[in-house]
């Protein structure tokens, strides 16, 4: 939130839609996918593609071309960031020395949790 709200913190209500979009499009830790993807079955798109048709005003084509170029640039930047993050995460992973056999016991590391009494 601090990236979207000014230092006087008097514009936070106008930033709520952007914050909600960021939270809904970010992958959830337990799901492994974003809440938007879980709900709608498709990834969040920052800019939707624009439908093309014949135009009489050349400025409209310029605006649409700029929109499409921005959309493609953002898509490529997100793909590149995902690739870089994957490379960094793979550096810390240890290779599996021997495959698991059916019926073998494995240690699963999970987060601690508390159960409610009763």
N, C-alpha and C positions, 0 to 999 in steps of 0.2 A: 504494500500500500504506500510505503514511503516514497516510492518512485513516481507515483501518480499524484500525490497530494502535495500542495505547496507548503512551505515552512510555517505559514500561519494556520494551516489546517482548517481553512474555511471553505475548501472546495471538495471535500471528501465525498459528498453526496453525488456530485457529478461524475466522480471516478468509479462509482460502484458498478456500472455496467461493464467497464473494462476489467475491473477486478474479478467480477463473476465470470467473465469470459475466460480470463487467464486461469482461474481455478478449475473451470469445467473442461478446459482443453489440455491441462497438464496431466500426465499419467499418474494415476493413484498408486500408492505403494502396495497396497494389498491386492488390487485388481490387476495391476500391470498394464492397464489401459486407462484412458481418460474417461471420466464420467459421461462426457458427451458421446464418446464412441460406444460405451456400454448401453446408453439409452437409445441412440439413433442408429447404431450399427455402421457408422461411417466416421472418418476422422474430421476434426474441426478444420474448416477452411477459413483462413484469414480473409482472403478476398475470393469471392465466387467468380467463376468465369462469366463474362458478359455475352449475351446473345447478340450475334451480328446480323444486320440486315442492311439493305441499301439506304444510304443517307444522302440527304441533299446538302447538308452543312458540313464543310470540311473540318471545322473545329471539333465536331463530335467525333470524327474518326481519330483525330489527334488525341483527344481525351481518352477514348477507348484503347488506343494503342499504348498510351502511357499507363493506363490501368492494367492492361494485360502484361506489360513489361514489368511493372512493380509486382504483380502477382507471381510471375515466374521467378523473379529475383528473390522474393521472400521464400518461395517454395524451395529453391536451390540452396538458400542460406540455411534453412531448417534441415535439409537433407545433409548438408556438409557438417553442421553442428552435431547431428546425430552420429555421423560417421566418426568425427573426432572423439566424441564421448565414448563410443564403442571401442575405439582403439585404446583409449586410456583405461577403460574398465578391463579390457582383455590383458593389459600388462600385469594386472594384479591377480588374475586367475591362474590357478595351477592346472596343468593338464592332467587328465584322468589317466593314471598309469595302467590300470587294468580295469576292464569293464565289469560292471556289477552283474552278478548271476541271479537268476530267479530264485527267490526265497532267502537271499542273503540279507542280513540286517545292516542297516545304514543309520548313521547318526544324523538327525535332522536338526539343524540349529534354527530355533525359532525365537521370537521375541517373548519375553516373560509376560504373563498375563495373570490377572487375579480373577477368581470366580466370586460371584456374589454369594453371601452366606445364605444358607437355607436350602 
